């Protein structure tokens, strides 16, 4: 999913569907996987990226209860879907509720996945962490 970068603001329609960003659609032609994300969002993976994520988890997951608990929460909420001809997918009600999604959404590209956020929650997240952005890089790089 080479085009999974940036942010886009979209609307959830009355049937719980979203239109995927046009640049990301070719990589998602074989289907998408939605699952519970962290920080009240939904993770969206293309099929190849989901398989790569699963493989990485199998090879690198630590043993013990935290990893088991994480896997139970993450994998129990996985939903596989096909995109329709208009580039839409349905976000299941349970996932919309868990992520607190209302009508206005933010779609955030994070290289190997897309995150779907309630737009107000995304703006609040940015407000919280933007001031710390320079300091955050110290712990990451």
C-alpha positions in Angstrom: 0.0 0.0 0.0 2.5 2.5 -1.2 0.1 5.4 -1.1 -0.9 5.2 2.5 0.3 8.6 3.6 -1.3 11.8 4.7 -4.7 12.7 6.0 -8.0 13.0 4.4 -11.3 14.1 5.9 -14.4 12.2 4.8 -18.0 11.5 5.7 -19.6 8.3 7.0 -22.8 7.8 5.0 -26.2 6.8 6.5 -25.4 3.1 5.8 -22.1 3.2 7.7 -20.0 3.2 4.5 -16.9 5.2 3.7 -15.2 5.9 0.4 -11.6 4.9 0.5 -8.9 7.3 -0.7 -8.5 6.9 -4.5 -4.7 6.5 -4.3 -5.1 3.6 -1.9 -7.7 1.7 -3.8 -5.5 -0.3 -6.3 -3.7 -1.9 -3.4 -7.1 -2.9 -1.8 -8.6 -4.4 -4.9 -8.3 -7.9 -3.3 -10.1 -6.9 -0.1 -9.4 -5.1 3.1 -9.2 -6.0 6.8 -10.6 -3.8 9.5 -9.8 -4.3 13.1 -9.8 -2.5 16.4 -6.9 0.0 16.6 -5.3 1.8 19.5 -6.3 5.3 20.7 -9.9 4.8 19.6 -9.5 4.3 15.9 -9.9 1.5 13.4 -7.0 0.0 11.5 -7.5 -0.8 7.9 -5.1 -3.1 6.0 -4.9 -4.3 2.4 -4.9 -8.0 2.2 -1.1 -8.3 1.6 -0.3 -5.9 4.4 -2.6 -7.8 6.8 -0.8 -11.0 6.0 2.6 -9.3 6.5 1.4 -8.0 9.8 0.2 -11.4 10.9 3.5 -13.0 9.9 5.5 -10.4 11.7 3.4 -10.9 14.9 3.9 -14.7 14.7 7.7 -14.2 14.4 8.2 -11.4 16.9 5.4 -11.6 19.5 6.7 -12.1 23.1 5.4 -15.0 25.1 3.0 -14.4 27.9 -0.3 -12.8 28.9 0.2 -9.3 27.5 0.8 -10.7 24.0 -2.1 -13.2 24.3 -4.5 -10.4 25.6 -3.4 -8.1 22.7 -4.0 -10.9 20.1 -7.4 -11.7 21.5 -8.5 -8.1 21.3 -6.9 -7.4 17.9 -7.9 -10.6 16.1 -11.4 -11.0 17.6 -12.5 -7.7 15.9 -11.1 -8.5 12.4 -13.6 -8.1 9.6 -12.7 -8.9 6.0 -14.5 -6.9 3.3 -14.5 -6.3 -0.4 -14.6 -2.7 -1.8 -17.6 -2.0 -4.0 -17.3 -0.4 -7.5 -17.4 3.1 -6.0 -14.5 2.4 -3.7 -16.7 2.1 -0.6 -16.5 -0.3 2.4 -18.9 -0.7 5.3 -17.5 0.0 8.7 -19.4 -2.5 11.0 -21.5 -1.0 13.8 -19.4 -2.6 16.6 -16.2 -1.1 15.2 -17.9 2.3 14.7 -19.1 2.3 18.3 -15.7 1.1 19.7 -13.9 3.9 17.9 -16.5 6.5 18.6 -17.0 7.3 15.0 -19.7 9.8 14.1 -20.3 11.3 10.7 -17.1 13.3 10.2 -14.0 11.1 9.9 -10.3 11.5 9.4 -8.4 8.8 7.4 -4.8 8.7 8.2 -2.2 6.9 6.1 0.6 5.2 8.2 2.6 3.4 5.5 1.5 -0.2 6.2 -2.0 0.6 7.3 -4.7 3.3 7.3 -6.3 4.5 10.4 -9.9 5.7 10.6 -10.6 8.2 13.3 -13.6 10.4 14.4 -12.4 13.8 13.0 -12.8 15.5 16.4 -10.8 12.8 18.1 -8.1 13.1 15.5 -7.9 16.8 16.0 -7.7 16.3 19.8 -4.9 13.8 19.3 -3.0 16.2 17.1 -3.5 19.0 19.7 -2.1 16.7 22.4 1.0 15.5 20.5 1.9 18.2 18.0 3.6 20.3 20.7 5.7 17.3 21.7 6.6 16.3 18.1 10.2 17.3 18.4 10.6 15.4 21.7 8.8 12.4 20.4 11.4 11.8 17.6 14.1 11.4 20.3 12.4 8.2 21.6 11.7 6.9 18.1 14.9 7.4 16.1 
